[in-house]
Amino acid sequence: MIDSPTAIVEAAFQHYRSQDRDAALPLYAGDFTFTSPQDDHIDKAAFFERCFPTADRFREQQLLHVTPADEELVFVQYEYELTTGDRHRNIEAITVRDGLIREVQVFFGGKV
């Protein structure tokens, strides 16, 4: 069983990259919300419909830092390369409570 917030977050990224929706779904709470510069507090269903299937845009993605801020909040910095060759870095603030991802806030970075 995955129990630490960082392990849950790392598993979620792994399932996203492999597009294993069945493995990812149980990691997210029913009242999950996702916010990014393109999405404002969308729910779990909208996240899995709009955002989760986008991994095919990436040639690669590397988690640079997965850092717990407290018992529930994990900061993740990652770098990715799009199929176009452009490279970017983003940061996510992810809240994990009672073993489930409750909220993701994405902050877009610039090109690397």
C-alpha atoms as one frame of an Amber mdcrd trajectory, in Angstrom:
protein
   0.000   0.000   0.000   1.206   3.498  -0.849   1.054   5.649   2.247   3.371
   8.657   2.161   2.163  11.753   0.309   5.354  11.845  -1.781   4.939   8.199
  -2.799   1.318   8.847  -3.789   2.336  11.869  -5.870   5.154   9.953  -7.566
   2.760   7.097  -8.357   0.244   9.550  -9.845   2.913  10.966 -12.166   3.995
   7.449 -13.164   0.417   6.446 -13.990  -0.081   9.674 -15.962   3.026   9.052
 -18.064   2.002   5.443 -18.765  -1.635   6.516 -19.229  -2.800   3.893 -16.738
  -6.129   5.488 -15.860  -7.324   2.447 -13.880  -4.289   2.639 -11.589  -4.488
   6.439 -11.274  -8.195   6.833 -10.454  -8.031   5.343  -6.920  -5.282   7.836
  -5.970  -7.643  10.815  -6.367 -10.379  11.809  -3.908 -13.965  12.074  -5.071
 -13.952  15.810  -4.314 -10.603  16.369  -6.092  -9.988  19.728  -7.775  -7.394
  20.722 -10.377  -6.321  24.275 -11.096  -3.865  25.535 -13.709  -3.591  28.677
 -15.818  -5.928  26.864 -18.260  -8.333  25.229 -15.779 -10.075  26.794 -12.783
 -10.963  24.288 -10.066 -12.162  21.537 -12.375 -13.405  18.341 -10.762 -12.083
  14.798 -10.949 -14.226  13.822 -13.946 -13.148  16.872 -15.969  -9.487  16.316
 -15.011  -9.544  12.717 -16.231 -11.399  13.739 -19.392  -9.344  16.830 -20.346
  -5.959  16.716 -18.631  -5.038  13.101 -17.962  -5.043  12.020 -21.650  -2.418
  14.634 -22.615   0.723  12.587 -21.915   1.167  11.847 -25.613   2.265  15.495
 -26.072   5.446  14.700 -24.137   8.579  13.086 -25.461   9.831  12.879 -21.876
   9.086  14.160 -18.397  11.487  14.171 -15.476  10.590  14.882 -11.866  13.336
  17.212 -10.621  12.094  17.689  -7.042   9.348  16.010  -5.042   9.433  17.877
  -1.755   7.038  17.584   1.170   6.148  20.986   2.642   4.163  19.518   5.556
   2.052  16.427   6.323  -0.319  17.076   3.397   1.377  19.382   0.880   3.918
  18.197  -1.679   5.705  20.469  -4.145   6.791  18.937  -7.432   9.072  20.573
  -9.969   9.377  18.788 -13.276  10.869  19.353 -16.674   9.370  18.015 -19.840
  10.070  17.949 -23.526   7.168  18.226 -25.920   7.056  16.256 -29.158   7.809
  19.611 -30.842  11.179  19.693 -29.075  10.271  22.576 -26.739  11.334  22.077
 -23.111   9.503  23.575 -20.125   9.465  23.419 -16.329   6.381  23.549 -14.120
   5.703  23.395 -10.409   2.711  21.732  -8.804   1.409  22.113  -5.263  -0.376
  18.863  -4.458  -2.476  18.266  -1.349  -2.663  14.640  -0.180  -4.961  13.889
   2.739  -5.944  10.485   4.113  -3.977   8.772   1.344  -5.771  10.559  -1.513
  -4.855  13.457  -3.767  -7.342  16.193  -2.897  -6.055  19.155  -4.887  -3.496
  19.991  -7.559  -2.447  23.547  -8.362  -0.180  23.876 -11.404   2.105  26.839
 -11.963   3.452  27.013 -15.510   7.096  27.876 -15.978   8.805  29.107 -19.080
  10.860  27.435 -21.715  14.139  25.907 -20.600
